[in-house]
Amino acid sequence: MDKVIKNEHKTVFGFDYRGVLPIIALGITLLTDLLVPNSQEAKYRELTNFRDVITFFLVVSIILFTITLFHDRFRKQYSHKGWFVSGFVLFVNVINIVTVKYLLLPQIYFPSLNRILNVYIEDRQFLFQCMGSSFSLLIEGLIFGTVAGVFTGILVGWSLSFNYWIYPVIRILGPIPSSTWIPLALVLFPTPRWAAVFLIAFGVWFQITILTSSGIQSVKKSYFEVSSTLGASNLQNLFHIAIPDALPSIFLGFFNATCSSFVALMAAEMLGVKAGIGWYINWQKEMISYPNVYAGLILIAVFCYLFITLQFKVRDKLLGWQKGVIKW
């Protein structure tokens, strides 16, 4: 099977046709934007942000393809994504056609890509401030939730007494959505920001607690029998066997918690916090400014992708020995 896969895309003098596909797709998109005029009824039809971005990525794609002709390892990685990248570019081209070119969708709810890209130019400073506020809020919630979740998960997974008393409470409180705690959080915490941190930390705490305790309880008993025979204490068994063996589950819990924390972040930034990308999206929605709404959603998607990618890079570095895990 490996031989079949390796021979499926043979290269000649460092050339792989898949590396050309993004260039072709970007060329088609650029020609479409140049040759098909914008609708006369389109708002801000004179904007050329989309054309400028496509031109930039076309130049970058040509440079990257040139590198693939001389670098075998980079060619394999880059060419493998050729079909997906080209398909995504053509999809963007279709969006550009149905919006600004022919107005097949209502402009108020489906603005052109030019208008969305223009938001990053006009509101770049304010968006940067909102992203910084959201990032600090998210990190604080993740830190508090992770510390509390790992600590609680270790207690529940290792001690039968704590499992007896704490686990039923976790089963009752954990599945409750973070947003339902908003009224109580506003009463318990002195500022809306700390209430927002609590909402994020609560969702993170539950995910990590469950998977940490599950990881510790799934450690093979034979490991403890051997270590105890060699004179290891309970604490040594915990810190040198149970916790290291449960790290894959802890990282999986952190991955799930990170995804849910972005949902909690959007709800948390509606508690009177006058900053943050979630607050920005909600504010622009009330103003019926959908180009800004889509610009904020794209920022959240990119931020979430980069944050989780960094998390998985750290996990792969620490747990390189583990096979068959979730890839990102």
C-alpha positions as CSV (number, residue, x, y, z in Angstrom):
1,M,0.0,0.0,0.0
2,D,2.8,2.4,0.8
3,K,4.4,1.8,-2.5
4,V,1.2,2.6,-4.3
5,I,0.8,5.8,-2.4
6,K,4.4,6.9,-3.1
7,N,4.1,6.2,-6.8
8,E,0.8,7.9,-7.3
9,H,2.3,11.3,-7.9
10,K,5.6,10.9,-9.5
11,T,7.6,14.1,-10.2
12,V,9.8,14.9,-13.2
13,F,12.7,17.2,-12.5
14,G,11.1,18.4,-9.3
15,F,7.8,19.2,-11.0
16,D,4.5,18.2,-9.4
17,Y,1.3,19.3,-11.3
18,R,-0.6,19.8,-8.0
19,G,1.7,22.7,-7.1
20,V,0.4,24.6,-10.2
21,L,-3.2,24.2,-9.2
22,P,-3.3,27.2,-6.8
23,I,-1.6,29.4,-9.4
24,I,-4.3,28.4,-12.0
25,A,-7.1,29.0,-9.5
26,L,-5.8,32.3,-8.4
27,G,-5.2,33.3,-12.1
28,I,-8.8,32.4,-13.0
29,T,-10.1,34.4,-9.9
30,L,-8.0,37.4,-10.9
31,L,-9.1,37.3,-14.5
32,T,-12.7,37.0,-13.5
33,D,-12.5,40.0,-11.2
34,L,-10.8,42.0,-14.0
35,L,-13.0,41.0,-16.9
36,V,-16.4,40.8,-15.2
37,P,-17.5,44.3,-14.1
38,N,-19.1,45.0,-10.8
39,S,-22.8,45.6,-10.7
40,Q,-23.8,49.2,-11.0
41,E,-26.0,48.8,-7.9
42,A,-23.2,47.3,-5.8
43,K,-22.2,49.5,-2.8
44,Y,-18.6,50.6,-2.8
45,R,-18.1,49.0,-6.2
46,E,-14.9,51.0,-6.8
47,L,-13.0,49.1,-4.0
48,T,-10.2,46.8,-5.3
49,N,-9.1,45.2,-2.0
50,F,-10.1,41.7,-3.2
51,R,-8.1,42.2,-6.4
52,D,-5.1,43.3,-4.5
53,V,-5.2,40.4,-2.2
54,I,-5.6,37.9,-5.0
55,T,-2.7,39.5,-6.8
56,F,-0.5,39.2,-3.7
57,F,-1.3,35.5,-3.2
58,L,-0.7,34.8,-6.9
59,V,2.8,36.2,-6.6
60,V,3.3,34.2,-3.4
61,S,2.1,31.0,-5.0
62,I,4.4,31.5,-7.9
63,I,7.4,31.9,-5.5
64,L,6.4,28.8,-3.5
65,F,6.0,26.7,-6.6
66,T,9.4,27.8,-7.8
67,I,10.8,26.6,-4.4
68,T,9.2,23.2,-4.9
69,L,11.3,22.7,-8.0
70,F,14.4,22.6,-5.9
71,H,13.3,21.4,-2.5
72,D,11.9,17.8,-2.4
73,R,10.5,17.8,1.1
74,F,8.8,21.2,0.7
75,R,7.4,20.0,-2.6
76,K,5.7,17.0,-1.0
77,Q,4.1,19.1,1.7
78,Y,3.0,22.0,-0.6
79,S,1.8,19.9,-3.5
80,H,-0.3,17.7,-1.2
81,K,-2.5,20.7,-0.4
82,G,-2.8,21.8,-4.0
83,W,-6.3,20.5,-4.7
84,F,-7.7,21.9,-1.5
85,V,-6.1,25.3,-1.8
86,S,-7.3,25.6,-5.4
87,G,-10.8,24.5,-4.5
88,F,-11.0,27.1,-1.7
89,V,-9.8,29.8,-4.1
90,L,-12.4,28.9,-6.7
91,F,-15.1,28.9,-3.9
92,V,-14.0,32.4,-3.0
93,N,-14.3,33.4,-6.6
94,V,-17.9,32.1,-6.7
95,I,-18.7,34.2,-3.6
96,N,-17.2,37.2,-5.4
97,I,-19.4,36.6,-8.4
98,V,-22.7,36.1,-6.6
99,T,-22.2,39.2,-4.5
100,V,-20.5,42.2,-6.1
101,K,-20.7,41.0,-9.7
102,Y,-24.4,40.0,-10.1
103,L,-25.9,40.7,-6.7
104,L,-27.6,37.3,-6.5
105,L,-27.8,37.7,-2.7
106,P,-29.1,40.7,-0.6
107,Q,-26.2,43.2,-0.1
108,I,-27.2,44.0,3.5
109,Y,-26.7,40.5,4.7
110,F,-24.1,39.3,2.1
111,P,-21.7,42.1,1.5
112,S,-18.9,41.8,-1.1
113,L,-15.5,40.6,-0.2
114,N,-14.1,44.0,-1.0
115,R,-16.2,45.6,1.7
116,I,-15.2,42.9,4.2
117,L,-11.5,43.4,3.4
118,N,-12.0,47.1,3.7
119,V,-13.0,46.7,7.3
120,Y,-9.5,45.4,8.1
121,I,-8.1,48.7,6.7
122,E,-10.5,51.2,8.3
123,D,-11.0,49.5,11.7
124,R,-7.6,47.8,12.0
125,Q,-6.6,49.6,15.1
126,F,-9.8,49.0,16.9
127,L,-9.9,45.4,15.8
128,F,-6.4,44.9,17.1
129,Q,-7.5,46.2,20.5
130,C,-10.5,43.9,20.5
131,M,-8.4,40.9,19.6
132,G,-5.9,41.8,22.4
133,S,-8.8,42.1,24.9
134,S,-10.3,38.7,23.8
135,F,-6.9,37.0,23.9
136,S,-6.1,38.2,27.5
137,L,-9.6,37.2,28.6
138,L,-9.3,33.8,27.0
139,I,-5.9,33.1,28.5
140,E,-7.0,34.0,32.0
141,G,-10.0,31.8,31.8
142,L,-7.9,28.9,30.3
143,I,-5.3,29.2,33.0
144,F,-7.7,29.2,35.9
145,G,-9.9,26.5,34.4
146,T,-6.9,24.3,33.5
147,V,-5.3,24.5,36.9
148,A,-8.6,23.8,38.6
149,G,-9.5,21.0,36.2
150,V,-6.2,19.2,36.4
151,F,-6.2,19.4,40.2
152,T,-9.8,18.2,40.5
153,G,-9.3,15.5,37.9
154,I,-6.3,14.1,39.8
155,L,-8.2,14.0,43.0
156,V,-11.2,12.3,41.5
157,G,-9.1,9.9,39.5
158,W,-6.7,8.9,42.2
159,S,-8.6,9.0,45.5
160,L,-11.7,6.9,46.1
161,S,-12.8,9.3,48.8
162,F,-12.7,12.4,46.6
163,N,-14.3,10.4,43.8
164,Y,-17.2,9.5,46.1
165,W,-17.8,13.1,47.3
166,I,-16.8,15.2,44.3
167,Y,-17.7,13.2,41.2
168,P,-21.5,13.4,41.8
169,V,-21.1,17.2,42.1
170,I,-19.2,17.3,38.8
171,R,-21.9,15.2,37.1
172,I,-24.5,17.7,38.2
173,L,-22.8,21.0,37.6
174,G,-20.5,20.2,34.7
175,P,-23.1,19.7,31.9
176,I,-24.8,23.0,32.7
177,P,-23.9,25.5,29.9
178,S,-21.6,28.3,31.0
179,S,-24.1,31.0,29.7
180,T,-26.7,29.9,32.3
181,W,-24.3,31.1,35.1
182,I,-24.4,34.7,33.9
183,P,-26.9,36.0,36.5
184,L,-25.0,34.4,39.4
185,A,-21.6,35.4,38.0
186,L,-22.6,39.0,37.9
187,V,-23.6,38.8,41.6
188,L,-20.6,36.9,42.9
189,F,-17.8,38.8,41.1
190,P,-17.1,42.5,41.6
191,T,-16.5,43.3,37.9
192,P,-18.0,42.1,34.6
193,R,-14.5,41.0,33.5
194,W,-14.0,38.6,36.4
195,A,-17.5,37.3,35.8
196,A,-16.4,36.7,32.2
197,V,-13.2,34.9,33.3
198,F,-15.3,32.7,35.5
199,L,-17.7,31.6,32.6
200,I,-14.7,30.6,30.5
201,A,-12.9,28.9,33.3
202,F,-16.0,26.9,34.3
203,G,-16.4,25.3,30.9
204,V,-12.6,24.5,30.7
205,W,-12.7,23.1,34.2
206,F,-15.4,20.5,33.4
207,Q,-13.8,19.2,30.2
208,I,-10.3,18.8,31.7
209,T,-11.6,17.3,35.0
210,I,-13.5,14.5,33.2
211,L,-10.6,13.5,30.9
212,T,-7.9,13.9,33.5
213,S,-9.7,11.6,35.9
214,S,-10.5,9.2,33.1
215,G,-6.8,9.1,32.1
216,I,-5.6,8.4,35.6
217,Q,-8.2,5.7,36.2
218,S,-7.2,4.0,32.9
219,V,-3.6,3.5,33.9
220,K,-2.7,-0.2,34.0
221,K,-2.7,-1.6,37.5
222,S,0.4,-3.6,36.7
223,Y,2.5,-0.5,36.5
224,F,1.7,0.4,40.1
225,E,2.3,-3.2,41.2
226,V,5.7,-3.2,39.7
227,S,6.6,0.2,41.1
228,S,5.3,-0.7,44.6
229,T,7.4,-3.8,44.5
230,L,10.4,-1.7,43.9
231,G,9.6,0.5,46.9
232,A,7.7,3.4,45.3
233,S,5.3,5.4,47.5
234,N,1.8,6.5,46.6
235,L,3.0,10.0,45.7
236,Q,5.7,8.6,43.5
237,N,3.2,6.4,41.7
238,L,1.0,9.4,41.2
239,F,3.6,11.8,39.9
240,H,5.9,9.4,38.0
241,I,3.4,6.9,36.6
242,A,-0.3,8.0,36.8
243,I,0.0,11.7,35.7
244,P,2.6,11.0,32.8
245,D,0.5,8.2,31.5
246,A,-2.6,10.4,31.7
247,L,-1.0,13.2,29.7
248,P,-2.7,12.2,26.4
249,S,-6.1,12.4,28.0
250,I,-5.2,15.7,29.7
251,F,-4.2,17.2,26.3
252,L,-7.4,15.9,24.8
253,G,-9.4,17.5,27.5
254,F,-7.5,20.8,26.9
255,F,-8.3,20.5,23.2
256,N,-12.0,20.1,23.9
257,A,-11.9,22.8,26.5
258,T,-10.2,25.2,24.1
259,C,-12.9,24.7,21.6
260,S,-15.7,25.2,24.1
261,S,-13.9,28.2,25.6
262,F,-14.4,30.2,22.4
263,V,-18.1,29.6,22.7
264,A,-18.0,30.8,26.3
265,L,-15.8,33.8,25.3
266,M,-18.6,35.1,23.0
267,A,-21.1,34.8,25.8
268,A,-18.7,36.3,28.4
269,E,-18.1,39.4,26.3
270,M,-21.8,40.3,26.5
271,L,-21.6,40.8,30.3
272,G,-20.8,44.5,30.0
273,V,-17.3,44.1,28.9
274,K,-16.9,46.9,26.4
275,A,-14.1,45.3,24.4
276,G,-13.3,42.1,22.7
277,I,-14.0,40.5,19.3
278,G,-17.3,38.9,20.5
279,W,-18.5,42.3,21.8
280,Y,-17.5,43.9,18.5
281,I,-19.5,41.3,16.4
282,N,-22.6,41.8,18.6
283,W,-22.3,45.6,18.4
284,Q,-21.9,45.6,14.6
285,K,-24.8,43.2,14.3
286,E,-27.0,45.6,16.2
287,M,-25.8,48.4,13.8
288,I,-26.7,46.1,10.8
289,S,-23.1,46.4,9.6
290,Y,-22.6,42.9,8.3
291,P,-19.2,43.6,6.6
292,N,-17.8,44.2,10.1
293,V,-19.6,41.1,11.4
294,Y,-18.1,38.8,8.8
295,A,-14.7,40.5,9.4
296,G,-14.9,39.7,13.1
297,L,-16.0,36.1,12.4
298,I,-13.0,35.6,10.1
299,L,-10.7,36.9,12.8
300,I,-12.2,34.5,15.3
301,A,-11.8,31.6,12.9
302,V,-8.1,32.4,12.2
303,F,-7.3,33.1,15.8
304,C,-8.9,29.8,16.9
305,Y,-7.1,27.8,14.2
306,L,-3.7,29.3,15.1
307,F,-4.2,28.9,18.8
308,I,-5.3,25.2,18.5
309,T,-2.5,24.5,16.0
310,L,0.1,25.9,18.5
311,Q,-1.4,23.7,21.2
312,F,-1.1,20.6,19.1
313,K,2.5,21.5,18.2
314,V,3.3,21.5,21.9
315,R,1.5,18.2,22.4
316,D,3.3,16.6,19.5
317,K,6.6,17.8,20.9
318,L,5.9,16.4,24.4
319,L,4.1,13.3,23.4
320,G,6.0,12.3,20.3
321,W,5.9,8.7,21.4
322,Q,2.1,8.4,21.2
323,K,0.5,6.9,18.1
324,G,-3.0,7.1,16.8
325,V,-3.9,10.4,18.3
326,I,-6.0,13.3,17.0
327,K,-4.1,15.3,14.3
328,W,-4.6,19.0,13.6
